[in-house]
Every structure is written in structure tokens, then in C-alpha cells.
Amino acid sequence: MSAAAVAGDAAPHAYRDRGPRLLAAARQRYAEDRLADAVSAGTRQVIVFGRALDTFAAHNPYRDVRFVRVTDTDTGIALPTADSDRLGPAAPSQVAEFARRVCGFDPEAPVFAIHLGDPCPVNARGAPTTRRATVGAEIPAAGRYPSTRAVLTLPAGCPGGAELVLDAPLTATARVARLLRDTGWETMEELAADVLAARYLDTAPERDYSVEPWVVRARLAQ
């Protein structure tokens, strides 16, 4: 099934207006494809940050895979810091505390992490808004969204190994790449919105793709 089908059938005259929704569906489809690869390789637990795949549990095809949703208040390590460019894996005590709070989570086993949110909001004219990005902002977002610290450091602190799929605005890709590297991640793939559209959409929406998030796939460097 294509991402367009996931997003729903759209009338031709409305297709352009549904571009952001279709591209969001393409990003989720990419994450689900990479998750399928990880499950085939033996991963049996997933950490979902923010509102990514918020309905996935309802149609989860992997009955032996545990899904954990993480918010700021769940982790105890998702705190904005002035030194947010200097991150490292979560301390063993922080990973142990997370495992204690989440019954059945095993930090010694491989984990697949997903963060797909709304990192580059746009207004009705397709231009970026002034609201800070979820990932890559100068100060990590607080409140209902996980911060950069949680997204990058928690899985990186799990000794069982981890893979990560996240989205980031084009303007923040260089900074996110640096944060990934400094936190111990190896970038495996970076896909621009037009590449995702060509891969997953039957007909790419007419849109300024520069305002749409990129998708990054990474794994812990060996």
C-alpha cells in the first residue's frame, strides 16, 4: 500500500492542499519499513518518541514486539540544557531508571527508536513558521514533546544496541548530524522530502520541498 493510500484518497483539486499530510504518511511508511527490517533482524522492542505512529499499536503486526511511547515526563532525562550541543549516551543509572519505570523493557536487548513529529511547521502558504523545531532547535522543545536529549541519549545508552529514525528540518540537518555523531550514532541514510515522495507516493504533490523535514536513519556506531 502506498503512502497516498495511507493518507486517504484525495480529489485532484485538493491534492496540493494535502501535500503535508501525504509527506507525513511517507515518512511514517519509511519508519515502518525500517522497523520491519529491524524486526526481521531480531529486534523485539521499540521506543516511540512524541506523536510518531500514534495509532500503530492498533494495527501492530508484530505481536511479540513491545512498543514504548516516551514523553518528557516519562524519561527523567529529557531536560533542556544550555549545553545541548554536547550530549553523550544516557548514564547507566538513567537507563536503569527508565527500564524500572517501563515493565518489560530490556536495555540489554536491541531497540529500535522512532521520532517523527512536526519539526518544521508551515503556515497556509507553505512557508516555515517561527515556532521552534522539535529536533535541532537551539534549545530542545519542552512540554508535550520529547527533547533532543531524550531522543538521542536514551537509546544510545542501551548496551544492547539501537537503531533510530528521526525527522529534522532542512535548516537543522547539519546540526542534527553533529548531535548524532557526538552521541555515538552512525548516520546510515538521509532522505530529502522529494526523495521520499518519489519512493512512496503515486503522484508527488506540487510543493516547495525545502520546507519539509528530511528523514535520518542512524545506528549506534560499533
Disulfide bonds with the S-S distance in Angstrom:
none
